[in-house]
Amino acid sequence: MSGKDERLPGVAWEGTVTVGGIAWIPEDSVYPYLQFRDKYTEATRIPRGFKEALEAIEDAWQALPERKSLEPKRKPKLQGTLSGSAKTSRSKSEGAVSNHKDIDDIYRLPDDSELAEEPFESVQKKQREIMKKNKLTPSSRKSLPVKRAAPLASSSDHTSPGAAHKKFFVSKVPSAAPTTSPDGEDSSASAPFMDTSAPLYKDEASEARLSPDDSRIQAEEEDDPYLMHEDKEESMMNKLTNKAVIPTPLRIGFLGLGIMGQGMVMNLLRSGHEVTIWNRTAAKTREFSKAGAFRGNSPADVVQSCDITFTCVSDSVAVRDVVFGNQGVLQGITKGKCYVEMSTVDEETVQDVADAVMARGGTFLEAPVCGSRVPALEGQLIILTSGDRKLYDDCYSCFEAMGRKSFYLGNEVGTATRMKLIHNMLLGTMMASLAEGMALAEKVGLDQEDFAEVLSLGSLSCPTINHKAQAILNQRHDPHFPLQHQQKDLRLVLSMGDSVEQPLFLAAAANELYKKARRLGYGEGDISAVYRAACS
């Protein structure tokens, strides 16, 4: 017997006395034995356990001595419950008759005349009052030997007929664990923020947008696999604001307010960091200024006024322009200034920037991120770093605010870039394979929605497969990770493979599919738009 409380939530429970202790069953499942005995023994197929229980009750009832002479108005009692446990442990030498007397002392069953005089609901009410009086709560039952039947099935375990045909895809992640990124790239293009922490219903969703001026999520009802339910807004804000981050006293600069940069800057501000920002399009900085950020007039101005400056832009061309251009980063670098490059670019560009910064007395760290705009907004990015170790330590609070976890991969510049490019190679080839699979399913007459649901329930289920399949079904390709950036990463990783004579056949084939999608005009759309190239 176990004292564990296994009652289902949301159900009224009744305590009744058994030979071995207390049994807790749903209140609406309790019936007077004599009144309903015939009704529940007429069935031809009675469960064995239930049949044995009926026989035990019948034996106990027949063995009660002089039951007709008992007090006519005596009602079921539970006062003897606690002592009843002790009575059952008496020596077996007292015999069956003594045991039956114990049962009578604890809980005398009413006769037919009593049942006729008082409704069963009244008996239940009095039982509850007695239980309350004797403080028979779940906590008090833990010390009692309890024999309970098999747990009843919750009504929530059974879906309604309508719900059975409602198809949705959701990544099942432990509540304490952060959400996983469905994508893996950064971008300087401006786009609204969205959340994937909620179940992704095909016909019921809303787009979550971040308003920097009031730091809250604004929901718009749109049919998109990345959108979140309105009732999840509060939980999402808790993710954004409840991180136990102690901000560094160092002044932080941030260059680039694109898809990734906007979410990263907002998390720095929420965690209490002093942030100075710059963006090529100055209009994007206004809302962040309202949220507490300072504005710099140029990259050089930001670097001069800050201790550590982060940059997150779209590609190698943008990085070189920000660093080496007029009023660029290099013009602000002096001895002791720190620079962190978070853009995903080629190794050559990273090395050139590192050499230039260190030549002027600055300190360099590369820190590309794995994630798209959703984890950037939620502060759940994976941050890959290599370079100066002390600078990595100084950036700890910033990485805590922006990311789920940060990795220091060594002091060799380029290590983090290689890790990021290989990561995105896998993402690109997997997305291309999904696109071809969805296209083939349609051509052979399969329901794409059924195919997507099969994927979501099997061993292939993961955020990328589930979210991108849903995007294809809904024909929505909003740029969480722009297709042109995925193609750029495949080009870079193919070049890296050539440099070490490592053939990459699948990556090369996937790259051709992305190039075709770009020619069709889907370069600025999400990587899920590669499906358009697969089915054309």
RAZIFEN-V253433 format. One record per residue. PSI is psi in degrees with one decimal (999 if undefined). Layout:
# RAZIFEN-V253433
psi=PSI
psi=PSI
This chain:
# RAZIFEN-V253433
psi=146.0
psi=144.1
psi=6.2
psi=136.0
psi=107.0
psi=18.3
psi=143.8
psi=142.2
psi=150.1
psi=10.2
psi=136.0
psi=134.9
psi=152.4
psi=137.8
psi=127.0
psi=152.7
psi=135.2
psi=179.0
psi=-32.4
psi=-1.2
psi=-135.9
psi=135.6
psi=136.2
psi=116.6
psi=159.7
psi=138.3
psi=-38.7
psi=1.8
psi=6.6
psi=125.4
psi=146.2
psi=133.1
psi=-53.0
psi=-37.8
psi=-34.0
psi=10.8
psi=-48.7
psi=-36.4
psi=-39.7
psi=7.3
psi=2.5
psi=-20.4
psi=141.5
psi=-27.0
psi=88.6
psi=131.0
psi=143.4
psi=-45.5
psi=-39.9
psi=-39.8
psi=-42.5
psi=-36.3
psi=-42.3
psi=-42.1
psi=-38.4
psi=-41.7
psi=-42.6
psi=-42.8
psi=-43.1
psi=-39.0
psi=-44.6
psi=-27.8
psi=-8.7
psi=120.7
psi=138.0
psi=45.3
psi=-21.9
psi=-21.9
psi=5.3
psi=165.1
psi=129.7
psi=-27.6
psi=12.1
psi=131.6
psi=162.8
psi=137.6
psi=158.0
psi=8.0
psi=-32.8
psi=12.0
psi=-51.5
psi=-41.1
psi=-23.9
psi=-33.5
psi=-41.6
psi=-36.7
psi=-35.4
psi=-14.8
psi=5.4
psi=165.1
psi=140.2
psi=-12.3
psi=-16.3
psi=-18.0
psi=169.2
psi=-34.7
psi=-42.0
psi=-39.1
psi=-39.5
psi=-32.5
psi=-37.3
psi=-43.5
psi=-42.6
psi=-37.1
psi=-36.0
psi=-46.6
psi=94.8
psi=124.9
psi=136.9
psi=151.0
psi=-178.7
psi=-37.7
psi=-37.4
psi=-38.9
psi=-35.4
psi=-29.3
psi=-27.3
psi=128.7
psi=151.4
psi=-34.2
psi=-35.7
psi=-39.1
psi=-43.6
psi=-43.1
psi=-43.0
psi=-35.4
psi=-41.3
psi=-39.5
psi=-40.2
psi=-41.7
psi=-43.1
psi=-41.0
psi=-39.3
psi=5.1
psi=46.5
psi=78.1
psi=167.5
psi=-36.7
psi=-33.4
psi=-18.0
psi=-13.1
psi=-27.5
psi=-3.9
psi=143.3
psi=122.8
psi=132.4
psi=116.6
psi=155.6
psi=177.0
psi=142.9
psi=137.7
psi=147.4
psi=132.9
psi=145.2
psi=-21.7
psi=-12.0
psi=-14.2
psi=124.8
psi=151.0
psi=156.5
psi=-38.4
psi=-39.2
psi=-24.1
psi=-24.5
psi=4.3
psi=112.9
psi=131.7
psi=164.2
psi=129.2
psi=138.6
psi=117.7
psi=107.4
psi=137.7
psi=144.5
psi=-32.3
psi=-15.3
psi=146.5
psi=160.9
psi=150.7
psi=142.3
psi=129.9
psi=-17.6
psi=-175.1
psi=40.3
psi=162.0
psi=163.6
psi=150.9
psi=-3.9
psi=142.8
psi=136.5
psi=154.5
psi=161.0
psi=145.0
psi=160.6
psi=145.4
psi=17.3
psi=-13.3
psi=160.0
psi=138.2
psi=80.2
psi=138.1
psi=-31.8
psi=12.2
psi=101.4
psi=168.3
psi=146.1
psi=127.6
psi=124.3
psi=143.0
psi=127.7
psi=106.1
psi=-28.4
psi=-30.4
psi=7.2
psi=44.9
psi=160.7
psi=130.2
psi=126.7
psi=138.0
psi=135.1
psi=109.2
psi=154.7
psi=92.8
psi=138.5
psi=-14.1
psi=-0.4
psi=159.9
psi=156.2
psi=149.2
psi=-31.8
psi=-1.1
psi=0.4
psi=-42.5
psi=-42.0
psi=-33.3
psi=-41.6
psi=-31.9
psi=-37.6
psi=-37.0
psi=-30.7
psi=-15.1
psi=13.8
psi=134.6
psi=74.3
psi=125.9
psi=108.6
psi=144.8
psi=146.8
psi=-8.3
psi=148.7
psi=130.9
psi=135.8
psi=150.0
psi=125.0
psi=118.9
psi=114.2
psi=56.5
psi=-154.2
psi=-45.1
psi=-45.3
psi=-36.2
psi=-48.8
psi=-38.6
psi=-42.9
psi=-42.1
psi=-37.0
psi=-32.7
psi=-42.6
psi=-43.2
psi=-33.4
psi=2.1
psi=10.3
psi=149.2
psi=114.8
psi=132.5
psi=129.9
psi=158.2
psi=142.7
psi=147.6
psi=-40.7
psi=105.1
psi=-26.6
psi=-28.4
psi=-18.3
psi=-15.1
psi=-48.4
psi=-33.9
psi=-29.7
psi=-37.8
psi=-27.9
psi=-2.4
psi=-0.4
psi=150.7
psi=152.4
psi=133.8
psi=152.4
psi=-20.8
psi=166.1
psi=-40.0
psi=-38.6
psi=-42.1
psi=-46.0
psi=-40.9
psi=-33.5
psi=-4.9
psi=160.9
psi=-41.4
psi=130.2
psi=126.9
psi=147.3
psi=133.7
psi=98.5
psi=-176.0
psi=-42.3
psi=-175.5
psi=-38.6
psi=-44.9
psi=-39.0
psi=-47.2
psi=-36.7
psi=-43.3
psi=-38.0
psi=-48.3
psi=-7.3
psi=-179.2
psi=131.8
psi=35.2
psi=-175.2
psi=-43.8
psi=-31.3
psi=-15.0
psi=-10.9
psi=126.5
psi=178.0
psi=129.5
psi=-13.5
psi=145.0
psi=139.1
psi=130.1
psi=119.5
psi=114.3
psi=1.0
psi=154.6
psi=108.2
psi=-177.2
psi=161.7
psi=-38.1
psi=-43.2
psi=-43.5
psi=-44.6
psi=-40.1
psi=-43.2
psi=-43.8
psi=-45.4
psi=-41.8
psi=-41.3
psi=-47.2
psi=-28.1
psi=-24.5
psi=9.5
psi=5.2
psi=172.9
psi=138.7
psi=142.5
psi=131.6
psi=140.7
psi=62.5
psi=155.3
psi=148.7
psi=118.7
psi=165.0
psi=-162.2
psi=-27.8
psi=-55.9
psi=-25.8
psi=-41.5
psi=-39.9
psi=-5.8
psi=37.3
psi=28.1
psi=154.2
psi=121.4
psi=121.1
psi=123.0
psi=153.1
psi=151.3
psi=-140.3
psi=122.5
psi=-40.3
psi=-38.5
psi=-37.2
psi=-43.9
psi=-38.9
psi=-25.9
psi=5.5
psi=-49.7
psi=-33.6
psi=-43.8
psi=-34.9
psi=-39.3
psi=-37.2
psi=-23.7
psi=165.2
psi=-40.6
psi=145.6
psi=144.8
psi=133.5
psi=112.8
psi=1.5
psi=174.0
psi=-1.7
psi=119.0
psi=132.8
psi=-19.7
psi=-46.8
psi=-37.0
psi=-41.7
psi=-42.5
psi=-45.0
psi=-41.2
psi=-39.4
psi=-39.9
psi=-47.4
psi=-22.6
psi=-44.5
psi=-42.6
psi=-45.4
psi=-42.7
psi=-36.7
psi=-40.7
psi=-38.7
psi=-40.1
psi=-40.8
psi=-42.5
psi=-43.5
psi=-37.1
psi=-43.4
psi=-39.2
psi=-42.8
psi=-40.3
psi=-41.9
psi=-40.8
psi=-32.7
psi=8.4
psi=13.9
psi=151.5
psi=117.8
psi=-33.2
psi=-39.9
psi=-42.2
psi=-43.6
psi=-37.1
psi=-38.2
psi=-43.4
psi=-40.0
psi=-19.5
psi=-10.7
psi=-166.3
psi=-14.7
psi=-3.0
psi=128.3
psi=163.9
psi=-42.6
psi=-49.5
psi=-48.7
psi=-47.8
psi=-43.7
psi=-34.8
psi=-40.2
psi=-36.7
psi=-39.4
psi=-43.7
psi=-41.6
psi=-3.9
psi=41.0
psi=121.3
psi=46.7
psi=138.3
psi=81.2
psi=-38.1
psi=101.2
psi=137.1
psi=-38.2
psi=-29.0
psi=-33.9
psi=-42.1
psi=-36.8
psi=-42.1
psi=-37.4
psi=-39.3
psi=-42.3
psi=-39.5
psi=-31.4
psi=-39.1
psi=-38.9
psi=-38.7
psi=-40.1
psi=-35.3
psi=-23.3
psi=13.0
psi=42.8
psi=112.0
psi=139.7
psi=76.4
psi=-45.8
psi=-42.5
psi=-38.2
psi=-41.6
psi=-41.8
psi=-37.8
psi=-38.9
psi=-36.3
psi=-40.3
psi=-36.9
psi=-38.8
psi=-42.4
psi=-37.7
psi=-39.8
psi=-29.6
psi=-3.9
psi=17.2
psi=16.2
psi=-36.0
psi=-3.4
psi=179.8
psi=160.6
psi=-22.0
psi=-17.5
psi=-8.0
psi=-19.6
psi=-34.4
psi=-37.1
psi=-33.7
psi=-31.4
psi=6.3
psi=999
